[in-house]
Amino acid sequence: MANLRGLQEGIVNSQIWKSVFRVGIPNTNRKRVLAVLGSLILHLHPVKVRRSGVRMSYTWCMGGTSFFLFLVETVTGLLLMFYYRPTIEYAFTDIMDLREQAPFGIMREMHRWGAHAMVIAVWLHMFRVFMTGSYKPPREFNWNVGVILLVLTLLLSFTGYLLPWDQLAIWAITVGSSMARASPGAGNEGPMSGLVKLGDIRLIHAGDDARFALIGGRSIGAATLLRFYVLHCVVIPLAAGFLMAIHFWRVRKDGGISGPL
Amino acid sequence: MTFIKDFINVLSAGSISFTLLTSIFALIVYFNLLGGRIKAVGGMAFIGLGVFMLLMGIFVPPLLYLGIAYLLILFALARLGGRLWDTKVGLRLFVIGGLAFGLSMLDPNFFLIAAKPDNVPIVAMIFLLGFFTWVALRKAYLNDTQIAVGGIPWEKTESDEKLFTWPDLVYTELLCMILLTIVMIVWSVVLRAPLEEAANPTSSPNPAKAPWYFLGLQEMLVYFDPWLAGVVLPTLIIVGLMAIPYIDTNPKGNGYYSFRERKWEIGVFLYGFLVLWSFLIITGTFLRGPNWNFFGPFEFWDPNKLVPLVNVDLSELMWVKVLGTSLPKLWIIREIFGLGLIGAYLGLPPVMAAGPFRRFYNKMGAARYYVGAYLFLIMMSLPIKMVLRWLFNLKYILHIQEIFFNV
């Protein structure tokens, strides 16, 4: 025991350790404050938090779970990008390869189950926030950011659903995206779209309506795959990351992890 | 065993399970979170409704099952009362649910659907939703009993006490992350991600389903046209969620669990979240088979199941069946009943504002009141349309193909 303690002190007092973690072991209140303030990651937190904000029975830890799963998705997704080419020639065979050839290949599993789990975690987070009335002033705006994040989570999962390019994928996206065809005024089968005319020529048709814009063609094809790939890997994660930064910032600015005000 | 399975198959039909869930919600709000006793007049009304369903069951057999299940639940709720929120009772309910699920897995048809890799998270979600709903309502019940005797909610007793982020919060987060990592790794090793044959645009599967979290919306397609079910209503769900903090001006219940202080907000939200969103997803996933036909949980997904298409429009029902004449040519006359009904429905908020809801109207102000009321009416149009479809085979209340407007 004494040796271990000596070893620990040796490490913590070494120049290398001190250059990374300035504070040392946070064993006094002053050091605990400095440990949080001095770290880029930890300073997302305030220095002190409400007792109820720490209790799992109060927060269900679902916001943190959603964020953690987002990180899991980012890491596993990056690994998957090494193996995957978003073209109809290669997409399916790359996934087959990944499944049959890659050693310890659980990255796709983890990515898929993580995505499902993240959707559920975000719903439960919203549920908890509602049940504790934590959307009430001054947190109205943050609730709205949260709703947009929820929509982005669903869109992330939806765009990712197509990428394996198997039967499950294209038909789920076919069903899911066929709604856009019925958008009022913007889809070729939607109400009021017939009113958008230039003389006798209908301006909204299957070749330029909302569905066409979404999937890049009249049916799910190569353009859809590329489009969804870019949305899935670049556009939506960036947007979600930006909104998450606002979301966490506002949690602090609006009075910390929720609790009675 | 077969009898129980058949009973559950019948009960899970939307006309029964959905109506049951809806009435249970009315009960929960009415009984003040099941904590109080059955109040005399309203309680009799609830019992009367059950007896009425039993009697109607002579003519419409499904109502018999509905009546039995409804009265059983009413009886159980009255017996349990506030004890439902004891940890022991909750644990017992959870074990019963798990056992029922385990037993059901022995059935080959049930197993086929519940064990499909993509459906496993939804099975987990059912249990998680049940568990967390119970946790939230239990905490609300405990706080409510405190407040009722002049105390303060439990969270408030701790709110002045502040802890250092290091170590308390940081270590909780670390533990959560480790636990989640373990769960994710085990889940990924045990269950392989599904991969079907390569995409083939010429052969569509039956049923063709959207990703699971959109199956509630796909289920709505049965009751509304695509422009409503697929575009307008989803947009309004998002708008409605975002509007919640601006419509709800009740200053109570901010930052702690409670039910009595926010009965209506919680009632409406739970109804939307648990019944209209989650329950429809569960229905769409487990109970909708080939051709989007309904199948009980223990029923074989027979692609040749025949379901008679007997849906009629309100105009047909009124002009042809009731009045015994042919449909008028001019749509404005043909749809006069539908127009009247929809007009009356949409006219409710101003009428109520002048009458029984005057208090709300004055408290909330015109903008909040009308936005909230119309969002609520649009939300409730879904269950109304669903029940009308099941009970009267009603297709459209308003069917104006001339201008593409069907509701």
Interface residues (C-beta under 8 A of the other chain):
Chain A: P26 N29 R32 V33 A35 V36 L42 H45 P46 V47 K48 V49 R50 R51 S52 G53 V54 M56 S57 Y58 W60 C61 G64 T65 F68 L69 V72 I88 F92 I95 M96 R99 I106 R108 E109 M110 H111 R112 W113 G114 H116 A117 V119 I120 W123 L124 M126 F127 R128 F130 M131 T132 G133 S134 Y135 K136 P137 R139 E140 W143 N144 V147 L150 V151 L154 S157 F158 Y161 P164 W165 D166 Q167 L168 A169 I170 W171 A172 T174 V175 G176 S178 M179 A180 R181 A182 S183 P184 G187 E189 G190 P191 M192 G194 S219 I220 G221 S258 G259 P260 L261
Chain B: D118 P121 A124 M125 L128 L129 F132 T133 V135 A136 K139 A140 P153 E155 K156 E158 S159 E161 K162 L163 F164 T165 W166 P167 D168 L169 V170 T172 E173 C176 M177 L180 T181 M184 I185 W187 S188 V189 L191 R192 A193 P194 L195 E196 E197 A198 A199 N200 P201 S203 S204 P205 A208 K209 A210 P211 W212 Y213 F214 L217 Q218 D225 P226 W227 A229 G230 V231 V232 I238 L241 M242 I244 P245 Y246 D248 N250 P251 K252 G253 N254 G255 Y256 Y257 S258 R262 I266 F269 F273 I403 F404 F405
